[in-house]
């Protein structure tokens, strides 16, 4: 696996949410891309759903292929109020 790097925002969220770097690595290694964001700048990004020792995690990342790095921008546990039971599909917004 590529080297995992963390944006400061992600590290702050991980600490607040009691999510360890080992949890993030486990989620990325076991995970699948559930959203692709090719238009994001400066690099295309993606949202990964993976399992960790503490349960399901969503990990937002972007890849710097030439440096063999994955940069984590945010990490969170999917909220059942916002996600379908598969944790892959966002629930439709209600008007």
N, C-alpha and C positions, 0 to 999 in steps of 0.2 A: 504494500500500500504506500501511496505517496506520503510524504512528510505532512503532518497536520500542524497548522499554525492557527492562532486565534487572534481575532480582532479584540481590542480592549472591551468593547461593548459585550461581546460574547462571554469573556471571562467574568465580567461583572454579573451578567445574568446567571452564569453557571454557579457562581458563589451564592447568589440570592436564592437560587432554586435547588441548591444542594445536588448539583450534577457535576460529577468528576470528569477529568480528562479521560480516564479509563472507560467511563460510561459512553462518552462521545466516540471514542475509538471503536468500542464494541458496536455501537449503533451504526457507525459508518461501514464497518466491516460486514455487518449482517443486513445492512439496509438496501432499500431500493429507492430509486428516484421516483417521486410522485408528482413533481412539478418541475418543468424546465422553464427558465427565463432567459432565452437567448439574447434579448435586447438589453439586458442589464449592462451597465457600464461601471467600471472600465473592463470588466470580464463578465461573460455570461454566468449565470448562477443557477442553482438547482436546490430543491428541497428534498431531503432524504428522510424516509421513515425507516427507523431501525429499532432493534431491541437492545436494551442494556440490562444490567443486573437489577435496575430499579423499574423496569418496564419500558414501554414505548417512548421514543423520543423523536421529535422533528428537529433536524439539523439543517440549517440553511448554510450553503457553502458556495464558494466559487473556486475554480481550478485554474492554477497557473501551470499549464502543461509543460512548458519549457523548463520550469524550475522543479517539476515533479512535486508540487505543493498543493494541498487542499487547505483553503482558508475558511475557517468557521466564522460566520457573521452573527449567528444567533442560534440558541438551543432552547427548546422548551418541551414540556409534556403536552401532547395534544389535548385540548379542552373538548370534552364530549358535547358541550353546548355549541361548539363551532364546527365540529367534524362529525361525519357519519361514523357509524360503528367500525367501519374498516380502517378508520383514521387516515385514509388516503384521499377522501373526497370532502371538500368543504360543503357545509350545509348551505342551502339557499338562504339568502337574506330575506327576512320578512319585512314587508312594508308597513 
